[in-house]
Amino acid sequence: MKLRMSVFLLFIIIAPVNLFAQKVPHVYDVENRGANFAAPVLPTLDQLPEIKELPDPFAWSDGSGRSTKFSDWSRRRNEIAAEIQHYEIGLKPERPNDITATYINDTLIVNITVNGKTLTLTSAVILPEGEGPFPAVIGVGRGSGSLPSDIFSSRNIAQIPYNFGQVMAWQQTRGNEPINRLYPELCDMGAYAAWSWGVSRLIDGLELVQDELPIDLKHMAITGCSFAGKMALYAGAFDERIALTIAQESGGGGAAAWRVSETLGNVETLGKTSHVWFMESLFQFANDVDKLPFDHHELMAMVAPRALLCLGNPDYEWLADESGYVSCQAAKRVWETFGIPDRFGFSIVANHPHCQLPDVQRPEVEAFVDKFLLGDATVNTNVAVHPFPEVDYAKWTESWGNDK
């Protein structure tokens, strides 16, 4: 009798969490559900308070308190998005009205027209044999990014290369890039605003040609490595149609937190990162990172409740993977609070070249692909691999409220 009662009590404790997790969507059918929320107040540098710890992702920007209700997350997520755009990367323009797309000779062609000027995206799609619809990965630079292509081809997953240079060059000339012809008023935008805009327009194109190009729009991923790992992270954060983001070795400006990186050695800090990837005005914070109202654990948190896997490589000091580890532990709190911890994972593994997936990390990538692109709910995606057992990550979040 006591055993039965114990089992019953365990069920009523666990069941509400599991039932709630089942109700949390894995992906959405629009780019940004919260686009109509009003932007928060965005103070100037001298008006911003110092925040020594990592900012609380659940705290409202106006200081009025915090909310861990999932029903409030879309609003809070859009506060974070507004801050990142205002202080760091610049405005990511909304979807224009004039977009056309065709799929001819295995190539997706998307034409985006604004104010009489047209930008064209092309992507040579690698489509599996069969009728589909097929899950898909958008790879920065090539079909699978820097991940082995057979991870996807062996699973009948389409590969869609993103030719980011068609939007903005790797080292942009401000005001003279393809996207600037459409938005000349945004001449100061950083590359990560431009590149994430391009990913969203590529997805728009996939929606427009879905009768000819059989892509399963509910099961799309994006991936890239190094500067392209940052690109994948921003794209996944800012477009809720992406079900899975795999950010590989993204370093400073990616998974790593600016505040934590300041305490480390020769790493990519805010003051040392590429100016053209961000707005020039970001660098007023080079000696005042504690005044940023956000940090990059919140960039990662913007992906929630969708799936995110961050991969690191501590052999390369510049990547600041200790900072990435702390940032991941902080971001993880968001998925845990919503009862979906299996949708976030991180793996920081040494002894391999930059942007070359080692065999030991491959099962972790495959697990996330199997669960979030192929729908295999039995796969274990509770991934938290790192070489930093002595790092006190909790000190960076001590002032946060109770998430429960």
N, C-alpha and C positions, 0 to 999 in steps of 0.2 A: 504493500500500500504506500509506504514511504517512497519507494522507488518511482511508482506511478505519479505521485504528487510532485516529486522532483522534476520528472520529465515534463509534466504539465506546466510547472512554473517556468522551466527553461524555455518551453515553447512560447508562452505568453510574453516572455522578455524579448526573445529573438524575432518572433513572427512579425511584430509591427515594423521593425527595422527592414526585414526582408520585403514585406509588402510595400513599404514606402519606396525602397530601392527599385522595385519593379515598375513603379509609376513614374520614375525619373527618366525622361527620354534619353536615348543614346545620341540623337542627332535631331536637327530641325530642318524644315523645308524653306527657310528664308535666311538671308544673309545676317540679319540682325533683328531679332524680335523686339529689342528695346529701343529701336531708333527714335521713337517719339518721346522718350523720357527727356525732361529738361536737363541741360548740362549743369553740373555743380558750379559753385563759385570757384574761379581759378585765379588765386591771388598772384601778385608779383613776387619776385624773389625776396625782397625785403619784408614782405608781409607774411611770408610762409614761416611757420614754426619749425624748430629743429625736432626731428624724430630720430633718436639715436638707434632704436631697435628697428626691425622690419615693421612697416606699417601693418595694422590689423586689416586683413582683407574684408572683414565683415563690418567694419566701422564706417558709418556714413561720412561723407566728405565734409559736411557742415559741423561735425563734432556733436551731433544730437544723440549719439548712441550707436548701437550696433544691432544687427539682426542676423541670425543664423537660419531664418526661415527660407526654405527653398523658393517660396512664392515671392520673396523679396530679392532674390539673387539677380534676376534680369536687370532690375533697376541699379543695384550695386555694381554689377558688371559694367554697365554703361557709364557709371561714374568713373571707374578705373579707365575705361576706354577713352573717355573725354580727357582725363589727366595725361595719359600717355601721348595722345595726339597733340595736346596743347603744349606740353613741356618737352617732348622727346622726338617724335617722328613727323609731326605735321598732320594735317587733315587727310584722312582717307576719303576721297569723294564717294558719294552715294552712287548707286547704279543709275546710269543715264537712261533716258527714255529711248534713245535711238541705238539699238544693238541688233545686228543681224548675224546669222551664222550659217555655215554650210559644212557638209562633210563629204569630201570628194577625194577619190584616190587615196584612201586611208589617212587623209589629213583634215583636221578640224581647222576651219578658218573663221575667226570672229572679228567683225568690224564694229568698232565703237565710235560713234560720231557725236561730237559736242561742239556747239557753236560753229558748225560747218566744217570742222576739221575731223579727220578720221584716223584712228590708230588701228592697226591690224595685228592680231595675234594668230600665229599658226602653230599647230602641234601635230607631229606625225605620230598618230596613235598606234600603239602596238596592241592589237585586239586578239584575244584567244579565238580558237576555232569554235564554232557552234553558234547558237542563236542568241544566247544571253537572256536577260540582261546580265552584264558582268560587273562585279565590284571593280573599283579602279583606284590606282594610286597616281597622284600627280607628283612627279619627281622633278626637283629643281635642276635644270640643266640637261638631264636625260630621264628616260622613262621611270627608272627606279631611284633617282637621286644618286647617292653614293652607296646604297645598299645593293647586295647581289641581286641581279634581276631575276634569277631563278626562284627566289623566295616568292615572287609574284607569278611568274609564268607557270610554275609547277602547280599553282593553285587556280589557274584560269582567271587571274586578275588582270584587267587591262592596265597598260602603262601609258601615261599621258605626260610627255615631257613639257615642262614650262620654260619657254624661252624668254627669260626675264629681261634680256637686253632689248627686246622689242618694246619694253616699257621705259626702262632706265638702265644706263650702263653701270657696270660694276663700280667704276669710279666716275660718278656723274659729273658733268659740267652744269652747274646750277642754272636752271632756266632754259637750257638748250637740249633737253631730252625729249623723246617722243611724247611722253605724257604732258609735257609743258605746252605743247601745241594745243592740247585740249583745255588745259587749265593754266593759262599764263599767269593768273593771279596767285598761283601756288608755287611760285618760283623758288621758294625757300624750303619746300618739302624735302624730307629725308627719303632715302631710297626705300626704307622699310614700309613707309606709307604707300609709295608708288608700287612697289613689288607686290604687296598684299592686295592692293586694288586690282592689279593685273590677274592675280589668281582668282579673285572673285568674278572678274569678267570672263575668264576662261570657263568657270563653272556656269555662268549665265549661258555661254555658248553651248555647253553640254545639255542644258535644259532645253534650249531652242531646237536642237537636232536629235532629241531622244528617239524620235521615230525612225531615224536613219542610223544612228550610232547607239547601240543598245547598252548603255551604261546604267548600272543600278545606282541611282542618285542618292539612295539612303545609305550607301556603303562606299564612301570615298575617303581616301587618306591623302596626306601630303607628307613629303619627307625631303630633307636636304641635310648637308653637312657643313660645318664651319660657318662662314658667312651665310651660306645657304641653309644651315641649320637654324640660324636666327630668322631667316626669311620664312622657313616653314613654320616656326613658332608664332611669328606675327600673323601669318596667314591663317593658321588654325585658330588663333585667339580671336581674330576679327571676323571670321566667317563661320556661322553656326551650321552651315551645310556640310562641313567637314567632320566626318565621324571619328577619324583617328589622325592624330598628329604624331609624327616621329621626328623629334629634333635631335640630330646627331652631332655631338661635339660642338655645341653652339657657343660656348664660352661667354666672355663679357658682352653685354648687349643682348644675350640670349637667356639661357637659364640662370646664369650667375647673377647674384644680387649686387648692385653697385655698392651698397654700403659695406657688405662683407668683403668684397674685393679690395676695398681701400685698406683693409687690415692685413693684406697678404703681401707677397713679394713682387716679382716682376711679372705682373699679370695685366690683362686688358681691363684697366679701370676706365671710368667715365672720361677722365682727362686724356687717356691714351688711345681711345678707340678712334676709328675713322670718322672724320667730320662729315664726309659726304653721305654716310649712311643715315645720318640723323639731321635734325634741324640745327643750324649753327647756334641758335639761342640755347640749345641744351647745354652748351659748354660754359655757360655762366654758373653752372652747378659743379664745375670741375673741382673747386675747393670747398663746396658746400653741399655735398651729396646728401647730408642729413636733412636738407630742406626740401628734397624731392618729396611730394606728397604720396608717392607710390614707390614700389621697387619691383624687381622682376619675378618674384614669387607671385605677384599679382598679375603680371602678364601671363604666366602659366595658368593661374587660377581662372583667367577669362575663358580658357578652354572648357572648364567644367560646365555642365555635367558630362561632356563628351570625353573621349579617351585621349590620353597623352602619355607617351613614353619618351623619356629623356635619356640619351646615351652620352657617356663621358669617357675621357681618356687622360688620366692623371700624368702620363708620361710627358705631356706638353704643358709646362708651367703656365704659359700665356693664357691657356683656356680657363684658368682659375676654377678648377673643378672642386676644390674645397668650398669655395663660395657657391658653386652650383649645387653641391650637396646640401648645404645649409638652406639654400633657397628652395630646393626640392622638398626638404622636410617641412618647411613652412607652408609651401603650396599644398602639400598632401593633406593638411588639416581641412582644406575646403572639401575635397572628395570624401574624406572620412566623416565630416559633419553631415554630409548629405546621404550617408549610408551606402556609398558606392566606391569604397577604397580600391576595388579591383580595376577601376578605370584610370588609375594613375600609377606609373611606375618609373623607376630610374635605375640605371645600371652604369656604374663608373668602373671601368676595367682597364688595366694597363697591359703593356707588352704587345703592342701592335701599332702599325703606322697610323698616322692621322687619316681619318676618313676611310679606313679599311676595316670593315666589321670583322672582329675576330670570331673564331668558331665558338668560343664560350658565350658570346652574346647572341649568337644566332637563334638559339631556342627561345630567348626572351622576346626577340622581334617577332618570331614566328607565332608565339603565343598571342601577342597583341593583334597580329594580322588575322589569325584564326578566329579569335573571339569577336573582334569589332568590324572585320570586313566579311567574314564568312558565317558569323553567327553561332559559333561553337561555344555555348555557355559552359561547357565542362572544362575548358582550358583554364589553367592556373595563371593569372596575370598579376599576382601579388609579388611584384618584383621590387626589391630594395637592396641593390648590391653596391657596395662602396668600400674603399680602403681607409675610412676615416673614423675608426671606433673611438678615438680619443677626443674628437671634436665635440665641443659642447654647443650643439645647435640650438638647444632649448633656451639659451640665454638671449637669443635674438627675438624671442616671442613671449618673454615672461610677462609683459604687461597686457597681453591680449586677454579678453574676457573668457568666460567659460563657453565653449562651443556647444555644449549639450543642452 
